[in-house]
């Protein structure tokens, strides 16, 4: 009885393996061919047409009498790899441009350019203010001087100039006080921080699905590549496609 059961199990396994071997298995190329056939495109004809163009271009060079199909295949693979590399870099650059780097903990501010510019502006304002104060003190001393050797007309001009400077200074002080009063009336200009941990995490993981590649990214790739940074293609793109 055991032998009959074993024979039945072996026969079922053989039937199952034969059915697997007889069933058609679709590879990636078969899937592509099926999609192309449904779209009304014959891949064999398209490949021959493209290869014919490549052969025609290569045959125009002197010294080339016959072109092997292996050379055409090699060129097509090289072109495919090159285009794939460019598209991958284009995708990375576009994704990097749209990322919120400030929200990531791995990055830190190396140089705060805005703070440096504000510091230089404050330093320039302090120098200008010091120069104006020294000039004002000189004019006041000259206007209050009662030396007989100086010209009375020059003394009158200095007094008028000192009064004008005092008037401008008073107007600036009044303007500052008025601005301060208005700010106190309307409230602080700084918005309250309402960010929580959840909103910050949402901002970190937020990534828009629509990513646009522009000529600027392509020009950056051509500029950074050693083979195309000095080519005529890069200069044509730089001249004809400006944003």
Phi, psi and omega per residue, in radians:
X1 nan -0.688 3.132
X2 -1.124 -0.663 -3.133
X3 -1.135 -0.641 3.114
X4 -1.166 -0.658 3.102
X5 -1.144 -0.755 3.122
X6 -1.093 -0.691 3.121
X7 -1.122 -0.681 3.132
X8 -1.165 -0.690 3.120
X9 -1.138 -0.747 3.137
X10 -1.123 -0.692 3.126
X11 -1.139 -0.681 3.100
X12 -1.139 -0.697 3.117
X13 -1.128 -0.690 3.117
X14 -1.136 -0.696 3.106
X15 -1.126 -0.700 -3.124
X16 -1.170 -0.730 3.126
X17 -1.179 -0.649 3.115
X18 -1.182 -0.612 3.098
X19 -1.191 -0.617 3.088
X20 -1.168 -0.718 -3.137
X21 -1.196 -0.578 -3.115
X22 -1.413 -0.332 -3.122
X23 -1.287 2.427 -3.131
X24 -1.275 2.397 3.109
X25 -1.948 2.142 -3.107
X26 -1.609 2.151 3.066
X27 -1.552 -3.089 3.137
X28 -1.144 -0.675 3.124
X29 -1.145 -0.654 3.115
X30 -1.126 -0.690 3.090
X31 -1.087 -0.756 3.129
X32 -1.110 -0.724 3.123
X33 -1.109 -0.695 3.115
X34 -1.108 -0.752 3.124
X35 -1.138 -0.739 3.126
X36 -1.138 -0.663 3.112
X37 -1.143 -0.721 3.089
X38 -1.108 -0.543 3.113
X39 -1.484 -0.021 3.120
X40 1.399 0.461 -3.115
X41 -2.019 2.273 3.080
X42 -1.717 1.924 -3.065
X43 -1.164 -0.592 3.137
X44 -1.126 -0.785 3.121
X45 -1.144 -0.707 3.125
X46 -1.126 -0.701 3.121
X47 -1.128 -0.756 3.109
X48 -1.116 -0.659 3.141
X49 -1.154 -0.768 3.116
X50 -1.162 -0.742 3.114
X51 -1.140 -0.591 3.078
X52 -1.104 -0.669 3.088
X53 -1.138 -0.735 3.123
X54 -1.108 -0.742 3.106
X55 -1.100 -0.662 3.129
X56 -1.139 -0.708 3.126
X57 -1.178 -0.760 -3.121
X58 -1.199 -0.547 -3.121
X59 -1.240 -0.263 3.124
X60 -1.316 -0.312 3.126
X61 -1.353 2.443 -3.130
X62 -1.221 2.538 3.111
X63 1.598 -0.107 3.133
X64 -1.816 1.951 -3.114
X65 -1.756 -0.681 -3.102
X66 -2.421 2.426 -3.109
X67 -2.015 2.178 3.138
X68 -1.357 2.539 3.083
X69 -1.070 -0.462 3.108
X70 -1.135 -0.607 3.120
X71 -1.164 -0.737 3.109
X72 -1.085 -0.730 3.118
X73 -1.123 -0.720 3.124
X74 -1.112 -0.739 3.110
X75 -1.128 -0.675 3.131
X76 -1.151 -0.705 3.103
X77 -1.163 -0.695 3.120
X78 -1.126 -0.724 3.096
X79 -1.108 -0.710 3.115
X80 -1.105 -0.769 3.130
X81 -1.120 -0.693 -3.137
X82 -1.143 -0.794 3.122
X83 -1.139 -0.676 3.114
X84 -1.112 -0.716 3.110
X85 -1.104 -0.748 3.141
X86 -1.142 -0.748 -3.141
X87 -1.165 -0.633 3.095
X88 -1.137 -0.760 3.105
X89 -1.143 -0.657 3.106
X90 -1.101 -0.712 3.109
X91 -1.153 -0.714 3.141
X92 -1.141 -0.746 -3.129
X93 -1.144 -0.735 3.124
X94 -1.129 -0.708 3.111
X95 -1.164 -0.694 3.128
X96 -1.145 -0.593 3.140
X97 -1.184 -0.520 -3.055
X98 -1.680 0.015 -3.136
X99 -1.408 2.636 3.052
X100 -1.661 1.560 -3.045
X101 -1.259 -0.498 -3.104
X102 -1.119 -0.482 -3.100
X103 -1.472 -0.069 -3.117
X104 -1.616 2.404 -3.113
X105 -1.354 -0.274 -3.124
X106 -1.329 -0.307 -3.093
X107 -1.821 2.603 3.070
X108 -2.459 2.767 -3.090
X109 -1.380 2.016 3.109
X110 -1.398 -0.774 3.110
X111 -2.393 2.119 3.091
X112 -1.541 1.614 -3.047
X113 -1.149 -0.660 -3.129
X114 -1.107 -0.743 3.111
X115 -1.143 -0.642 3.104
X116 -1.141 -0.716 3.119
X117 -1.148 -0.734 3.105
X118 -1.105 -0.662 3.103
X119 -1.119 -0.748 3.114
X120 -1.136 -0.672 3.093
X121 -1.136 -0.740 3.099
X122 -1.117 -0.675 3.108
X123 -1.131 -0.705 3.104
X124 -1.150 -0.700 3.104
X125 -1.121 -0.693 3.124
X126 -1.130 -0.722 3.096
X127 -1.116 -0.744 3.131
X128 -1.124 -0.725 -3.141
X129 -1.144 -0.701 3.108
X130 -1.119 -0.708 3.111
X131 -1.140 -0.728 3.120
X132 -1.147 -0.668 3.120
X133 -1.163 -0.726 3.105
X134 -1.133 -0.694 3.098
X135 -1.146 -0.672 3.130
X136 -1.154 -0.743 3.103
X137 -1.096 -0.670 3.110
X138 -1.117 -0.744 3.127
X139 -1.155 -0.682 3.134
X140 -1.146 -0.742 3.099
X141 -1.104 -0.711 3.132
X142 -1.189 -0.628 -3.140
X143 -1.247 -0.580 -3.134
X144 -1.477 -0.130 3.139
X145 -1.217 2.369 -3.113
X146 -1.988 0.593 3.118
X147 -1.256 2.425 -3.105
X148 -1.359 -0.352 -3.086
X149 -1.292 -0.365 -3.099
X150 -1.403 2.718 -3.114
X151 -1.328 2.312 3.119
X152 -1.116 -0.578 3.114
X153 -1.143 -0.697 3.108
X154 -1.146 -0.670 3.085
X155 -1.081 -0.713 3.135
X156 -1.141 -0.721 3.114
X157 -1.106 -0.694 3.132
X158 -1.138 -0.706 3.128
X159 -1.115 -0.722 3.114
X160 -1.104 -0.706 -3.138
X161 -1.159 -0.694 3.113
X162 -1.127 -0.733 3.112
X163 -1.102 -0.681 3.120
X164 -1.129 -0.727 3.112
X165 -1.129 -0.705 3.099
X166 -1.128 -0.667 3.128
X167 -1.138 -0.764 3.117
X168 -1.098 -0.697 3.124
X169 -1.134 -0.700 3.107
X170 -1.145 -0.681 3.104
X171 -1.120 -0.710 3.106
X172 -1.125 -0.721 3.110
X173 -1.120 -0.716 3.104
X174 -1.120 -0.675 3.120
X175 -1.146 -0.720 3.107
X176 -1.109 -0.750 3.121
X177 -1.128 -0.690 3.122
X178 -1.138 -0.741 3.100
X179 -1.107 -0.688 3.115
X180 -1.128 -0.705 3.124
X181 -1.150 -0.678 3.121
X182 -1.152 -0.724 3.122
X183 -1.126 -0.664 3.083
X184 -1.172 -0.545 -3.123
X185 -1.299 -0.717 -3.080
X186 -1.560 -0.194 3.139
X187 1.791 3.130 -3.097
X188 -1.285 2.596 3.106
X189 -1.361 -0.364 -3.121
X190 -1.384 2.277 3.117
X191 -1.386 2.512 3.104
X192 -1.162 2.494 -3.140
X193 -1.387 2.001 -3.131
X194 -1.918 0.213 -3.096
X195 -1.328 2.357 3.049
X196 -2.007 3.141 3.138
X197 -1.147 -0.640 -3.118
X198 -1.166 -0.772 -3.140
X199 -1.164 -0.634 3.123
X200 -1.157 -0.725 3.091
X201 -1.137 -0.661 3.112
X202 -1.129 -0.673 3.101
X203 -1.178 -0.636 -3.128
X204 -1.159 -0.662 -3.082
X205 -1.638 0.028 3.138
X206 -1.325 2.216 3.118
X207 -2.523 1.961 -3.129
X208 -1.113 2.486 -3.076
X209 -1.333 -0.531 -3.100
X210 -1.517 2.043 3.136
X211 -2.131 2.158 -3.087
X212 -1.825 2.226 3.021
X213 -1.683 2.218 -3.120
X214 -1.974 3.093 3.130
X215 -1.169 -0.451 -3.134
X216 -1.087 -0.754 3.110
X217 -1.161 -0.712 3.126
X218 -1.142 -0.665 3.100
X219 -1.154 -0.619 3.092
X220 -1.132 -0.708 3.119
X221 -1.119 -0.778 3.134
X222 -1.140 -0.577 -3.129
X223 -1.282 -0.617 -3.109
X224 -1.423 -0.367 -3.113
X225 -1.345 2.333 -3.116
X226 -1.183 -0.513 -3.079
X227 -1.420 -0.408 -3.066
X228 -2.019 -0.058 -3.076
X229 -1.193 -0.423 3.122
X230 -2.048 0.321 -3.112
X231 -1.532 2.871 3.102
X232 -1.202 -0.479 3.120
X233 -1.094 -0.733 -3.132
X234 -1.112 -0.738 -3.132
X235 -1.221 -0.584 3.066
X236 -1.135 -0.761 3.106
X237 -1.133 -0.695 -3.111
X238 -1.168 -0.622 -3.091
X239 -1.464 -0.757 -3.001
X240 -1.500 -0.432 -3.070
X241 -2.144 1.515 3.087
X242 -1.909 2.553 -3.137
X243 -1.990 nan nan
